[in-house]
């Protein structure tokens, strides 16, 4: 049996033996693509609700009022930051562009959403299950990288995802989210 290692993700191997049960690199990449696109576009849509009022959202003014009532100073500024983080982070995940940073942007925003909704239980609509799932998905994608079906693969220096880059991005998202939460009343 001969094993080959995927250069983009050394943990993915494929064998030439019919008994090898490890996933092929193509299955791995297809799975990451589906996860990235669905999670990314979902988060980006939420961002456009905040920025433009699309999809029944409050726009900057309405979302800014919500942020103010939730204890954040400068509600409209915070709505702009959250909207941009969700829109750009979500699109980055969907396209697989600057994936660790896109994941960090979504993770940081979802940590703040978790803090706002905390205390409402676990299950939707008042609980945190949705925000927790988006945060975990974003962190997971930051750590694993986008797979081979991504824009990152076309950019020099980003072709080979490194765990250290993903871990640094996750840490950045957590630290910035924590700093934002410190200014919340």
C-alpha positions in Angstrom: 0.0 0.0 0.0 1.3 3.5 -0.9 0.2 6.5 1.1 0.4 10.0 -0.3 0.0 13.2 1.8 -2.0 16.2 0.6 0.4 19.1 0.6 -2.3 21.6 1.7 -3.3 19.5 4.7 -0.7 16.9 5.8 -3.2 15.2 8.0 -5.2 14.0 4.9 -3.7 11.0 3.3 -5.0 8.8 0.6 -4.0 5.2 -0.1 -3.9 3.0 -3.1 -5.2 0.0 -1.2 -8.8 -0.9 -1.4 -8.9 -1.2 2.4 -8.0 2.3 3.2 -10.9 4.0 4.9 -9.5 7.5 5.3 -11.4 10.2 3.5 -10.0 11.3 0.1 -8.7 14.8 -0.2 -11.6 15.5 -2.6 -14.2 14.5 0.0 -12.4 16.6 2.6 -12.3 19.6 0.3 -16.0 19.2 -0.8 -17.1 19.1 2.9 -15.1 22.2 3.7 -16.6 24.0 0.7 -20.2 23.2 1.8 -19.5 24.3 5.3 -17.7 27.5 4.3 -20.4 28.6 1.8 -23.4 27.9 4.0 -21.9 29.3 7.2 -20.3 32.2 5.4 -23.3 33.3 3.4 -25.6 32.9 6.5 -23.3 35.2 8.5 -22.9 37.7 5.6 -26.7 37.9 5.3 -26.9 38.8 9.0 -24.3 41.5 8.4 -26.3 43.1 5.6 -29.3 43.2 7.9 -27.2 45.4 10.2 -25.6 47.5 7.5 -28.4 48.0 5.0 -31.6 46.8 6.6 -31.8 44.0 4.0 -33.7 40.8 4.8 -35.9 42.5 7.4 -32.9 43.9 9.3 -32.8 47.2 11.3 -30.1 48.9 9.3 -27.4 50.9 11.1 -30.0 53.0 13.0 -32.2 50.2 14.2 -29.3 47.9 15.0 -27.5 50.8 16.6 -30.4 51.3 19.0 -30.3 47.6 19.9 -26.6 47.8 20.6 -27.2 50.8 22.8 -29.9 49.0 24.7 -27.5 46.0 25.1 -25.0 48.2 26.9 -22.6 49.0 24.0 -21.4 52.6 23.7 -21.9 54.4 20.4 -24.5 51.9 19.2 -24.4 52.9 15.5 -20.6 52.6 15.4 -20.8 49.2 17.1 -23.5 48.2 14.6 -21.2 49.2 11.7 -18.3 47.2 13.2 -20.5 44.1 13.7 -22.1 44.5 10.3 -18.8 44.8 8.5 -17.3 41.9 10.5 -20.2 39.7 9.7 -20.5 40.7 6.0 -16.8 40.7 5.2 -15.9 37.7 7.4 -18.9 35.7 6.1 -17.9 36.5 2.5 -14.3 35.6 3.2 -15.4 32.3 4.6 -17.7 31.6 1.7 -15.0 32.3 -0.9 -12.2 30.8 1.2 -10.4 34.2 1.1 -8.1 35.0 4.0 -9.9 32.2 5.8 -8.2 32.4 9.2 -8.9 36.1 9.5 -12.4 35.7 8.1 -13.0 33.0 10.7 -11.6 35.3 13.4 -14.0 38.1 12.4 -17.0 35.9 12.6 -15.8 34.2 15.9 -15.3 37.6 17.6 -18.8 38.8 16.5 -20.4 35.6 17.7 -18.7 35.8 21.1 -20.3 39.2 21.6 -23.7 37.8 20.4 -23.3 35.0 22.9 -22.7 37.5 25.7 -25.7 39.5 24.7 -28.0 36.5 24.6 -26.5 34.6 27.5 -29.1 33.8 30.2 -31.9 33.0 27.7 -31.2 29.3 27.9 -29.6 27.1 25.2 -32.3 26.5 22.6 -33.6 29.1 20.1 -35.2 31.5 19.8 -34.0 33.0 23.1 -31.0 30.7 23.7 -27.5 30.7 22.4 -27.4 27.5 20.3 -27.4 29.3 16.9 -24.6 31.7 17.9 -22.6 28.9 19.5 -22.8 26.8 16.3 -21.7 29.8 14.1 -18.8 30.5 16.5 -17.7 26.9 16.6 -17.9 26.6 12.8 -15.9 29.8 12.2 -13.2 28.7 14.7 -13.1 25.3 13.1 -12.6 26.8 9.6 -10.0 29.1 10.9 -8.1 26.2 12.3 -8.5 23.7 9.4 -8.2 26.2 6.6 -10.5 26.4 3.6 -9.4 23.3 1.7 -8.3 23.2 -1.9 -11.5 24.6 -3.4 -10.8 28.2 -2.2 -9.4 31.5 -3.4 -6.6 31.2 -0.8 -5.2 28.4 -2.9 -4.7 30.9 -5.8 -2.7 33.4 -3.7 1.0 33.0 -3.1 1.8 32.4 0.5 -1.7 31.2 1.4 -1.7 28.0 -0.5 -0.6 25.9 2.4 -2.6 26.5 5.5 -0.7 26.2 8.8 -2.3 25.4 12.1 -0.3 28.1 13.8 -2.0 30.7 11.5 -5.4 29.4 12.4 -4.6 29.3 16.1 -3.3 32.8 16.0 -6.4 34.0 14.2 -8.7 32.3 16.7 -6.7 33.9 19.6 -7.0 37.3 17.9 -10.8 36.9 17.5 -11.2 35.9 21.2 -8.9 38.8 22.4 -10.7 41.4 20.3 -14.1 40.1 21.3 -13.0 40.3 25.0 -11.8 43.9 24.6 -15.1 44.9 23.0 -17.0 43.2 25.9 -14.9 45.2 28.4 -16.4 48.4 27.0 -19.9 47.1 27.3 -21.9 48.3 30.3 
